[in-house]
Amino acid sequence: MNNRDRELMERYIYQVVRRLPGNQREEVRMELQELISDMEEAGESMEDILTRMGDPAKFAEKYQDRTHCLIGPEYYDNYIWLLRIVLICVSVTVVAVSAIQGIREGFLAADTGYAGVLATVVVYSAARGFTELFASCLTAFGGVTLAFAVMERRKIKVDMKKEKKWSVNDLGDNFSVKQKIWTPNHLSPIPHKKAVISRADSVVGIVFIVIFGVLLIFVPQIFGAVLREGEVIRIIPVFNLEQWDVILPLFILSLAVALADEALRLVVGHYCKVVMISSIASGILQIILACIILKVFPFWNPDFAAEIAAQPGDQISPAVRGALARWDGTLISNAFLVFIIAVTALEIGSAVYHTLRYGVKNTSDGFSVTR
C-alpha cells in the first residue's frame, strides 16, 4: 500500500468514525482498516474499494441507530458532555447564591428574636432555592437540547454543504438525469493539528458564560462594592438595577450568542469556514449589543460613587476617594467598549487566521492540505 492509498484509507475511516459515538469509534476503525486492507490485498485498487463502499456519511449509517432520534449518535456524546458541564455550573452557582441569600436573611431574622420568624425564613429560602434551581436547570437543559437538535437537523458538522436540489437543468441528453457519483476524491483531509480547537478552551468559555449569566439573572447586586455598616453587610451595586429589566435581556442575548458560538466550536472541533463565519457573526452581534448596552441605556448606577464616598472615613481610603471623585460613567463605558471590541477583534482574527492558514485546502485532485 503506497502513501497515497494509505492517505485515502485514513481519510475515509476518519470520515466514518467521526460520525459514530465515542465507544464505537476505535472498534469500527480497526474493523475498517482490516476490511480495506483485505480488499486491497485481493487486488482491488484503493479508489475502486472506497468507491464501492460509497459515501462515508452513508456508510456510517450502517453503525447508527437513527430511529426517532432527536439527537443522533454523531452529536450525542458531545451533547451529554456539554449538558453535564452546563447543568453542574448552573446547579453549583444557583445553590451557592441561594445559600448566601438564605444565610443573610437568616441572620436578619435571628435579630428579631422570634424562632417562628427564623423558621419561616429558612423554609422560604429553601423553597425559593429549589424553585430557582429547578427552573435554571430546566432552562439550561432546554437550551442545550435545542441547540444540538438544530445542529442535528441541519447537519452542521457532517455536511458542510447542502445537497443540491434537483431541477430540470439537471436533465442531460435524452432527458437522462445526471447523477453525481461519490468518489474517494471527495474525502476531506484530516484537520491540521493547529486547526484543532482545544476542548478545554471551549469548556472554560462555556463555564464562564453560564456562571456569569446565572449571577446576572438572580443576583446582579453582587457586582458592586461590599461595605460593612455596623453588623450589617451592605452591597452598593455598580449596575443600574432600576433599569435592569430592560438591560438584562440584551445582556443575556449577548451571552447566548457567545454560548452558541462556543458550542459550535466544541461540536465541530476544528477551524473551518463554518466556525470562522460563526465567529465573525457572533463577534459583530456582541459588539453591537455592547454598544447598545453601554451607550444607549444608563448601564451604571448613577449613585455608585456618591454612596461609597458618603461612608465614614475609616472605611474608605484616600486613594479610593480620589478615584471616586473622578468617577465618570461615560468614560468607563467607553473604556469597556474599547476593551470588548479589542478582545472580540482578536478572537475573530484568530479564527480567520487559523482557518485560512491551517484549514483544509482542496485542489482539483482533492489531496492538498496545509501541513
Secondary structure, DSSP 8 states (H G I E B T S, - for coil): --HHHHHHHHHHHHHHHTTS-HHHHHHHHHHHHHHHHHHHHTT--HHHHHHHH--HHHHHGGG---TT-SS-HHHHHHHHHHHHHHHHHHHHHHHHHHHHHHHHHHHHHHTTT-HHHHHHHHHHHHHHHHHHHHHHHHHHHHHHHHHHHHHHHHTTTT-SS------GGGB-GGG-B------GGG------GGGB--HHHHHHHHHHHHHHHHHHHH-GGGSEEEEEETTEEEEEESB-GGGHHHHHHHHHHHHHHHHHHHHHHHHH-B--HHHHHHHHHHHHHHHHHHHIIIIIS--B-TTHHHHHHTS-TTTS-HHHHHHHHT--HHHHHHHHHHHHHHHHHHHHHHHHHHHHHHS----TTS-----
